[in-house]
Amino acid sequence: MYSMETRHDLRRPHCSKAEPQKFVSHSNGTIFYKCKNCNYLGTIEAFTETLHVSEISQSH
């Protein structure tokens, strides 16, 4: 069920669409992207990697 979700979707549930655009490059070669819709900032993995159920924090 969560295979269709991205890290971006779960961290920014009110964002209608993840549209990353290149924002800045770090000196170590890491490129950060910012979502055009909600300004979420992260690496491309934050937009493309799926979040496994085990990684979702459970509230008690």
Biotite code that builds the C-alpha atoms (Angstrom):
import biotite.structure as struc

atoms = struc.array([
    struc.Atom([0.000, 0.000, 0.000], chain_id="A", res_id=1, res_name="MET", atom_name="CA", element="C"),
    struc.Atom([2.791, 2.427, 0.840], chain_id="A", res_id=2, res_name="TYR", atom_name="CA", element="C"),
    struc.Atom([4.842, 1.494, -2.233], chain_id="A", res_id=3, res_name="SER", atom_name="CA", element="C"),
    struc.Atom([3.174, 4.311, -4.179], chain_id="A", res_id=4, res_name="MET", atom_name="CA", element="C"),
    struc.Atom([4.046, 6.882, -1.515], chain_id="A", res_id=5, res_name="GLU", atom_name="CA", element="C"),
    struc.Atom([7.299, 8.842, -1.541], chain_id="A", res_id=6, res_name="THR", atom_name="CA", element="C"),
    struc.Atom([9.167, 10.358, 1.364], chain_id="A", res_id=7, res_name="ARG", atom_name="CA", element="C"),
    struc.Atom([7.999, 13.718, 0.085], chain_id="A", res_id=8, res_name="HIS", atom_name="CA", element="C"),
    struc.Atom([4.340, 12.621, 0.120], chain_id="A", res_id=9, res_name="ASP", atom_name="CA", element="C"),
    struc.Atom([4.545, 11.447, 3.732], chain_id="A", res_id=10, res_name="LEU", atom_name="CA", element="C"),
    struc.Atom([6.479, 14.454, 4.988], chain_id="A", res_id=11, res_name="ARG", atom_name="CA", element="C"),
    struc.Atom([4.371, 16.964, 3.077], chain_id="A", res_id=12, res_name="ARG", atom_name="CA", element="C"),
    struc.Atom([0.931, 15.330, 2.880], chain_id="A", res_id=13, res_name="PRO", atom_name="CA", element="C"),
    struc.Atom([-0.769, 18.529, 1.694], chain_id="A", res_id=14, res_name="HIS", atom_name="CA", element="C"),
    struc.Atom([1.478, 18.897, -1.362], chain_id="A", res_id=15, res_name="CYS", atom_name="CA", element="C"),
    struc.Atom([-0.538, 18.033, -4.449], chain_id="A", res_id=16, res_name="SER", atom_name="CA", element="C"),
    struc.Atom([2.439, 16.943, -6.563], chain_id="A", res_id=17, res_name="LYS", atom_name="CA", element="C"),
    struc.Atom([6.161, 16.422, -6.047], chain_id="A", res_id=18, res_name="ALA", atom_name="CA", element="C"),
    struc.Atom([7.909, 18.568, -8.653], chain_id="A", res_id=19, res_name="GLU", atom_name="CA", element="C"),
    struc.Atom([11.577, 18.821, -7.665], chain_id="A", res_id=20, res_name="PRO", atom_name="CA", element="C"),
    struc.Atom([13.751, 21.461, -9.287], chain_id="A", res_id=21, res_name="GLN", atom_name="CA", element="C"),
    struc.Atom([17.494, 21.829, -8.732], chain_id="A", res_id=22, res_name="LYS", atom_name="CA", element="C"),
    struc.Atom([18.106, 24.265, -5.883], chain_id="A", res_id=23, res_name="PHE", atom_name="CA", element="C"),
    struc.Atom([21.749, 24.146, -4.791], chain_id="A", res_id=24, res_name="VAL", atom_name="CA", element="C"),
    struc.Atom([24.856, 21.966, -5.065], chain_id="A", res_id=25, res_name="SER", atom_name="CA", element="C"),
    struc.Atom([26.912, 21.117, -1.990], chain_id="A", res_id=26, res_name="HIS", atom_name="CA", element="C"),
    struc.Atom([30.713, 21.107, -2.152], chain_id="A", res_id=27, res_name="SER", atom_name="CA", element="C"),
    struc.Atom([30.696, 17.324, -1.623], chain_id="A", res_id=28, res_name="ASN", atom_name="CA", element="C"),
    struc.Atom([28.683, 16.829, -4.807], chain_id="A", res_id=29, res_name="GLY", atom_name="CA", element="C"),
    struc.Atom([25.259, 16.422, -3.207], chain_id="A", res_id=30, res_name="THR", atom_name="CA", element="C"),
    struc.Atom([22.545, 18.224, -5.129], chain_id="A", res_id=31, res_name="ILE", atom_name="CA", element="C"),
    struc.Atom([19.529, 19.496, -3.243], chain_id="A", res_id=32, res_name="PHE", atom_name="CA", element="C"),
    struc.Atom([16.155, 19.960, -4.884], chain_id="A", res_id=33, res_name="TYR", atom_name="CA", element="C"),
    struc.Atom([13.194, 22.104, -3.905], chain_id="A", res_id=34, res_name="LYS", atom_name="CA", element="C"),
    struc.Atom([9.588, 21.211, -4.683], chain_id="A", res_id=35, res_name="CYS", atom_name="CA", element="C"),
    struc.Atom([7.952, 23.828, -6.895], chain_id="A", res_id=36, res_name="LYS", atom_name="CA", element="C"),
    struc.Atom([4.641, 23.337, -5.094], chain_id="A", res_id=37, res_name="ASN", atom_name="CA", element="C"),
    struc.Atom([5.462, 23.387, -1.376], chain_id="A", res_id=38, res_name="CYS", atom_name="CA", element="C"),
    struc.Atom([9.157, 24.414, -1.188], chain_id="A", res_id=39, res_name="ASN", atom_name="CA", element="C"),
    struc.Atom([10.146, 21.115, 0.485], chain_id="A", res_id=40, res_name="TYR", atom_name="CA", element="C"),
    struc.Atom([13.940, 20.916, 0.310], chain_id="A", res_id=41, res_name="LEU", atom_name="CA", element="C"),
    struc.Atom([15.832, 17.644, 0.073], chain_id="A", res_id=42, res_name="GLY", atom_name="CA", element="C"),
    struc.Atom([17.997, 15.362, -2.013], chain_id="A", res_id=43, res_name="THR", atom_name="CA", element="C"),
    struc.Atom([16.459, 13.633, -5.018], chain_id="A", res_id=44, res_name="ILE", atom_name="CA", element="C"),
    struc.Atom([16.052, 10.503, -2.871], chain_id="A", res_id=45, res_name="GLU", atom_name="CA", element="C"),
    struc.Atom([13.550, 12.398, -0.716], chain_id="A", res_id=46, res_name="ALA", atom_name="CA", element="C"),
    struc.Atom([11.358, 12.715, -3.809], chain_id="A", res_id=47, res_name="PHE", atom_name="CA", element="C"),
    struc.Atom([11.942, 9.331, -5.414], chain_id="A", res_id=48, res_name="THR", atom_name="CA", element="C"),
    struc.Atom([12.614, 6.696, -2.751], chain_id="A", res_id=49, res_name="GLU", atom_name="CA", element="C"),
    struc.Atom([9.684, 4.730, -1.444], chain_id="A", res_id=50, res_name="THR", atom_name="CA", element="C"),
    struc.Atom([9.083, 4.711, 2.273], chain_id="A", res_id=51, res_name="LEU", atom_name="CA", element="C"),
    struc.Atom([8.761, 1.256, 3.767], chain_id="A", res_id=52, res_name="HIS", atom_name="CA", element="C"),
    struc.Atom([6.139, 0.609, 6.397], chain_id="A", res_id=53, res_name="VAL", atom_name="CA", element="C"),
    struc.Atom([8.856, -0.139, 8.968], chain_id="A", res_id=54, res_name="SER", atom_name="CA", element="C"),
    struc.Atom([10.211, 3.393, 8.535], chain_id="A", res_id=55, res_name="GLU", atom_name="CA", element="C"),
    struc.Atom([6.928, 5.082, 9.398], chain_id="A", res_id=56, res_name="ILE", atom_name="CA", element="C"),
    struc.Atom([6.954, 6.255, 12.985], chain_id="A", res_id=57, res_name="SER", atom_name="CA", element="C"),
    struc.Atom([4.158, 4.714, 14.979], chain_id="A", res_id=58, res_name="GLN", atom_name="CA", element="C"),
    struc.Atom([2.309, 7.008, 17.359], chain_id="A", res_id=59, res_name="SER", atom_name="CA", element="C"),
    struc.Atom([1.192, 5.348, 20.590], chain_id="A", res_id=60, res_name="HIS", atom_name="CA", element="C"),
])
